[in-house]
Amino acid sequence: QLQLVESGGGLVQPGGSLRLSCAASGSTLDYYAIGWFRQAPGKEREGVSYINSSGGSTKYADSVKGRFTISRDNAKNTVYLQMNSLKPEDAAVYYCAAGLYVVNGLGEYQYDYWGQGTQVTVSS
């Protein structure tokens, strides 16, 4: 059974950076696409970024394009989300998810395994 654990969240000032990690155990991530999602209080969960199993294809929500970068290290069974130029509206709980058959990378219904989330707070 694949298990995902996010880490790297915290408090950062506007304009700052954080790198989130999504570490997998119980199975290799080699065949899974990975998505990052976020949910702010009172809002629906939204897709932030996606990377396919090989790392050769990525996708970003318009709101984070040019600021966030997704990457993966299959040897470490870990996927990363580098977040730069953070804004207050980026504050949310961030989740990573894994799926074997992902077509629309930002559609959460395609993902089978989810982590517990890590809190990102952007405030001065």
Accessible surface in RSA format (square Angstrom, percent):
REM  Atomic radii and reference values for relative SASA: ProtOr
REM  Chains: A
REM  Algorithm: Lee & Richards
REM  Probe-radius: 1.40
REM  Slices: 20
REM RES _ NUM      All-atoms   Total-Side   Main-Chain    Non-polar    All polar
REM                ABS   REL    ABS   REL    ABS   REL    ABS   REL    ABS   REL
RES GLN A   1   160.27  89.6 110.55  80.8  49.72 118.4  49.56 105.5 110.71  84.0
RES LEU A   2     7.25   4.0   0.48   0.3   6.77  17.0   0.48   0.3   6.77  18.2
RES GLN A   3   111.38  62.3 107.11  78.3   4.26  10.2  24.13  51.4  87.25  66.2
RES LEU A   4     9.15   5.1   0.19   0.1   8.96  22.5   0.19   0.1   8.96  24.1
RES VAL A   5    94.32  62.1  91.88  83.2   2.44   5.9  93.21  81.0   1.11   3.0
RES GLU A   6    14.74   8.5   1.55   1.2  13.20  31.4   0.00   0.0  14.74  12.0
RES SER A   7    58.60  49.5  54.27  72.4   4.32  10.0  39.68  84.5  18.92  26.5
RES GLY A   8    36.68  45.2   0.00   N/A  36.68  45.2  24.08  66.1  12.60  28.2
RES GLY A   9    28.05  34.6   0.00   N/A  28.05  34.6   2.18   6.0  25.88  58.0
RES GLY A  10    28.99  35.7   0.00   N/A  28.99  35.7  28.99  79.5   0.00   0.0
RES LEU A  11   131.26  73.1  98.47  70.4  32.79  82.4  98.47  69.2  32.79  88.2
RES VAL A  12    20.50  13.5  15.67  14.2   4.83  11.6  20.50  17.8   0.00   0.0
RES GLN A  13   121.73  68.1 119.75  87.5   1.98   4.7  31.14  66.3  90.59  68.7
RES PRO A  14    60.79  44.3  39.32  35.8  21.47  78.0  39.75  32.8  21.04 130.8
RES GLY A  15    56.31  69.4   0.00   N/A  56.31  69.4  29.85  81.9  26.46  59.3
RES GLY A  16    20.71  25.5   0.00   N/A  20.71  25.5  20.00  54.9   0.71   1.6
RES SER A  17    58.10  49.1  38.27  51.1  19.83  45.7  22.38  47.7  35.72  50.0
RES LEU A  18    32.95  18.3  27.94  20.0   5.01  12.6  32.95  23.1   0.00   0.0
RES ARG A  19   131.93  55.4 116.99  59.6  14.94  35.6  27.78  38.0 104.14  63.1
RES LEU A  20     0.00   0.0   0.00   0.0   0.00   0.0   0.00   0.0   0.00   0.0
RES SER A  21    22.21  18.8  22.21  29.6   0.00   0.0   8.74  18.6  13.47  18.9
RES CYS A  22     0.00   0.0   0.00   0.0   0.00   0.0   0.00   0.0   0.00   0.0
RES ALA A  23    45.46  41.8  43.41  67.0   2.05   4.7  43.41  61.1   2.05   5.4
RES ALA A  24    13.52  12.4   0.00   0.0  13.52  30.7   0.51   0.7  13.00  34.4
RES SER A  25    57.41  48.5  52.61  70.2   4.80  11.0  46.44  98.9  10.97  15.4
RES GLY A  26    62.62  77.2   0.00   N/A  62.62  77.2  30.21  82.9  32.40  72.6
RES SER A  27    43.39  36.7  26.49  35.3  16.90  38.9  24.06  51.2  19.33  27.1
RES THR A  28    58.61  41.7  51.13  51.8   7.48  17.8  48.86  65.6   9.75  14.7
RES LEU A  29     0.41   0.2   0.41   0.3   0.00   0.0   0.41   0.3   0.00   0.0
RES ASP A  30    59.68  41.8  51.64  51.4   8.04  19.0   9.01  21.2  50.67  50.5
RES TYR A  31   156.39  73.0 146.73  83.5   9.66  25.1 101.43  76.2  54.95  67.7
RES TYR A  32    21.90  10.2  21.90  12.5   0.00   0.0   4.80   3.6  17.10  21.1
RES ALA A  33     8.38   7.7   7.16  11.1   1.22   2.8   7.16  10.1   1.22   3.2
RES ILE A  34     0.00   0.0   0.00   0.0   0.00   0.0   0.00   0.0   0.00   0.0
RES GLY A  35     0.00   0.0   0.00   N/A   0.00   0.0   0.00   0.0   0.00   0.0
RES TRP A  36     0.00   0.0   0.00   0.0   0.00   0.0   0.00   0.0   0.00   0.0
RES PHE A  37     0.87   0.4   0.87   0.5   0.00   0.0   0.87   0.5   0.00   0.0
RES ARG A  38    13.62   5.7  13.52   6.9   0.10   0.2   2.48   3.4  11.14   6.8
RES GLN A  39    69.14  38.7  65.18  47.6   3.96   9.4  10.39  22.1  58.75  44.6
RES ALA A  40    21.98  20.2  18.04  27.8   3.94   9.0  18.58  26.2   3.40   9.0
RES PRO A  41   127.62  93.0  98.94  90.2  28.68 104.2 111.45  92.0  16.17 100.5
RES GLY A  42    92.80 114.4   0.00   N/A  92.80 114.4  45.17 123.9  47.63 106.7
RES LYS A  43   137.83  67.2 125.64  77.1  12.19  29.0  81.76  73.6  56.07  59.7
RES GLU A  44   155.88  89.5 141.32 106.9  14.56  34.7  58.21 112.6  97.66  79.7
RES ARG A  45    73.87  31.0  56.03  28.6  17.83  42.5   7.38  10.1  66.49  40.3
RES GLU A  46    76.75  44.1  71.51  54.1   5.24  12.5  30.88  59.7  45.87  37.5
RES GLY A  47    13.01  16.0   0.00   N/A  13.01  16.0   0.46   1.3  12.55  28.1
RES VAL A  48     0.84   0.6   0.84   0.8   0.00   0.0   0.84   0.7   0.00   0.0
RES SER A  49     0.00   0.0   0.00   0.0   0.00   0.0   0.00   0.0   0.00   0.0
RES TYR A  50    23.12  10.8  23.12  13.2   0.00   0.0   7.95   6.0  15.17  18.7
RES ILE A  51     4.07   2.3   4.07   3.0   0.00   0.0   4.07   2.9   0.00   0.0
RES ASN A  52    37.95  26.2  37.95  36.7   0.00   0.0  10.20  24.6  27.75  26.8
RES SER A  53    38.25  32.3  36.41  48.6   1.84   4.2   4.23   9.0  34.02  47.7
RES SER A  54    91.23  77.1  54.26  72.4  36.98  85.2  52.36 111.5  38.88  54.5
RES GLY A  55    28.61  35.3   0.00   N/A  28.61  35.3   7.36  20.2  21.25  47.6
RES GLY A  56    71.15  87.7   0.00   N/A  71.15  87.7  35.84  98.4  35.30  79.1
RES SER A  57    50.10  42.3  45.06  60.1   5.04  11.6  24.74  52.7  25.36  35.5
RES THR A  58    62.37  44.4  34.94  35.4  27.44  65.4  12.62  17.0  49.75  75.2
RES LYS A  59    91.83  44.8  87.79  53.9   4.04   9.6  58.48  52.6  33.35  35.5
RES TYR A  60    44.17  20.6  36.62  20.8   7.55  19.6  30.46  22.9  13.72  16.9
RES ALA A  61    16.73  15.4  12.84  19.8   3.89   8.9  16.73  23.6   0.00   0.0
RES ASP A  62   121.15  84.9  97.80  97.3  23.36  55.2  37.87  89.1  83.28  83.1
RES SER A  63    60.66  51.3  39.27  52.4  21.38  49.3  49.88 106.2  10.78  15.1
RES VAL A  64     0.17   0.1   0.17   0.2   0.00   0.0   0.17   0.1   0.00   0.0
RES LYS A  65   122.05  59.5 102.53  62.9  19.52  46.5  58.67  52.8  63.38  67.5
RES GLY A  66    87.55 108.0   0.00   N/A  87.55 108.0  44.43 121.9  43.11  96.6
RES ARG A  67    30.88  13.0  26.15  13.3   4.73  11.3  25.13  34.3   5.75   3.5
RES PHE A  68     6.01   3.0   0.00   0.0   6.01  15.6   0.00   0.0   6.01  17.2
RES THR A  69    74.85  53.2  73.93  75.0   0.91   2.2  46.59  62.6  28.26  42.7
RES ILE A  70     7.05   4.0   0.00   0.0   7.05  17.0   0.00   0.0   7.05  19.1
RES SER A  71    50.45  42.6  48.26  64.4   2.19   5.0  35.21  75.0  15.24  21.3
RES ARG A  72    34.58  14.5   6.86   3.5  27.72  66.0   7.47  10.2  27.11  16.4
RES ASP A  73    44.98  31.5  40.53  40.3   4.45  10.5  14.77  34.8  30.21  30.1
RES ASN A  74    51.58  35.6  37.16  35.9  14.42  34.7  18.48  44.5  33.11  32.0
RES ALA A  75   104.44  96.0  56.23  86.8  48.21 109.7  68.87  97.0  35.57  94.2
RES LYS A  76   138.73  67.7 116.93  71.7  21.81  51.9  70.23  63.2  68.51  73.0
RES ASN A  77    31.84  22.0  31.84  30.8   0.00   0.0  16.91  40.7  14.94  14.4
RES THR A  78    14.70  10.5  13.98  14.2   0.72   1.7   4.72   6.3   9.97  15.1
RES VAL A  79     0.12   0.1   0.12   0.1   0.00   0.0   0.12   0.1   0.00   0.0
RES TYR A  80    29.82  13.9  29.82  17.0   0.00   0.0  17.40  13.1  12.42  15.3
RES LEU A  81     0.00   0.0   0.00   0.0   0.00   0.0   0.00   0.0   0.00   0.0
RES GLN A  82    57.75  32.3  57.56  42.1   0.19   0.5  28.21  60.0  29.55  22.4
RES MET A  83     0.00   0.0   0.00   0.0   0.00   0.0   0.00   0.0   0.00   0.0
RES ASN A  84    57.92  39.9  57.92  56.0   0.00   0.0  14.92  35.9  43.01  41.6
RES SER A  85    59.23  50.1  55.09  73.5   4.14   9.5  18.94  40.3  40.29  56.5
RES LEU A  86     2.26   1.3   0.00   0.0   2.26   5.7   0.00   0.0   2.26   6.1
RES LYS A  87    85.94  41.9  85.27  52.3   0.67   1.6  39.42  35.5  46.53  49.6
RES PRO A  88    77.58  56.5  68.49  62.4   9.08  33.0  68.84  56.8   8.74  54.3
RES GLU A  89   113.97  65.4  89.68  67.8  24.29  57.8  57.20 110.6  56.76  46.3
RES ASP A  90     0.43   0.3   0.43   0.4   0.00   0.0   0.00   0.0   0.43   0.4
RES ALA A  91    29.01  26.7  24.39  37.6   4.62  10.5  24.68  34.8   4.33  11.5
RES ALA A  92     2.02   1.9   1.23   1.9   0.79   1.8   1.94   2.7   0.08   0.2
RES VAL A  93    41.15  27.1  40.99  37.1   0.16   0.4  40.99  35.6   0.16   0.4
RES TYR A  94     0.00   0.0   0.00   0.0   0.00   0.0   0.00   0.0   0.00   0.0
RES TYR A  95    40.02  18.7  40.02  22.8   0.00   0.0  11.06   8.3  28.96  35.7
RES CYS A  96     0.00   0.0   0.00   0.0   0.00   0.0   0.00   0.0   0.00   0.0
RES ALA A  97     0.00   0.0   0.00   0.0   0.00   0.0   0.00   0.0   0.00   0.0
RES ALA A  98     0.00   0.0   0.00   0.0   0.00   0.0   0.00   0.0   0.00   0.0
RES GLY A  99     0.00   0.0   0.00   N/A   0.00   0.0   0.00   0.0   0.00   0.0
RES LEU A 100    76.85  42.8  56.28  40.3  20.57  51.7  56.28  39.5  20.57  55.4
RES TYR A 101   181.99  85.0 165.57  94.2  16.43  42.7 129.20  97.1  52.79  65.1
RES VAL A 102    22.77  15.0   0.03   0.0  22.73  54.8   0.03   0.0  22.73  61.7
RES VAL A 103   140.45  92.4 114.66 103.8  25.79  62.1 118.46 102.9  21.99  59.7
RES ASN A 104    64.71  44.6  60.96  58.9   3.75   9.0  20.83  50.1  43.88  42.4
RES GLY A 105     0.80   1.0   0.00   N/A   0.80   1.0   0.00   0.0   0.80   1.8
RES LEU A 106    39.00  21.7  27.00  19.3  12.00  30.2  27.47  19.3  11.53  31.0
RES GLY A 107    10.22  12.6   0.00   N/A  10.22  12.6  10.22  28.0   0.00   0.0
RES GLU A 108    64.47  37.0  58.88  44.5   5.59  13.3  25.56  49.4  38.91  31.8
RES TYR A 109   171.91  80.3 136.53  77.7  35.38  92.1 120.55  90.6  51.36  63.3
RES GLN A 110    21.68  12.1   9.34   6.8  12.34  29.4  13.06  27.8   8.62   6.5
RES TYR A 111    11.69   5.5   0.00   0.0  11.69  30.4   0.00   0.0  11.69  14.4
RES ASP A 112    94.33  66.1  64.93  64.6  29.40  69.5  19.69  46.4  74.63  74.4
RES TYR A 113    57.32  26.8  54.06  30.8   3.26   8.5  20.61  15.5  36.71  45.3
RES TRP A 114    71.10  28.5  46.96  22.7  24.15  56.7  37.30  19.9  33.80  54.8
RES GLY A 115     6.11   7.5   0.00   N/A   6.11   7.5   0.43   1.2   5.68  12.7
RES GLN A 116   161.89  90.5 141.87 103.7  20.02  47.7  60.33 128.4 101.56  77.0
RES GLY A 117    21.76  26.8   0.00   N/A  21.76  26.8   0.47   1.3  21.30  47.7
RES THR A 118    19.40  13.8  13.44  13.6   5.96  14.2   8.05  10.8  11.35  17.2
RES GLN A 119    92.35  51.6  84.37  61.7   7.98  19.0  48.27 102.7  44.09  33.4
RES VAL A 120     0.00   0.0   0.00   0.0   0.00   0.0   0.00   0.0   0.00   0.0
RES THR A 121    50.96  36.2  50.84  51.5   0.11   0.3  36.55  49.1  14.41  21.8
RES VAL A 122     7.54   5.0   0.00   0.0   7.54  18.2   0.00   0.0   7.54  20.5
RES SER A 123    57.39  48.5  50.35  67.2   7.05  16.2  22.36  47.6  35.03  49.1
RES SER A 124   125.35 105.9  65.84  87.9  59.51 137.1  47.63 101.4  77.72 108.9
END  Absolute sums over single chains surface
CHAIN  1 A     6228.4       4655.6       1572.7       3190.3       3038.1
END  Absolute sums over all chains
TOTAL          6228.4       4655.6       1572.7       3190.3       3038.1
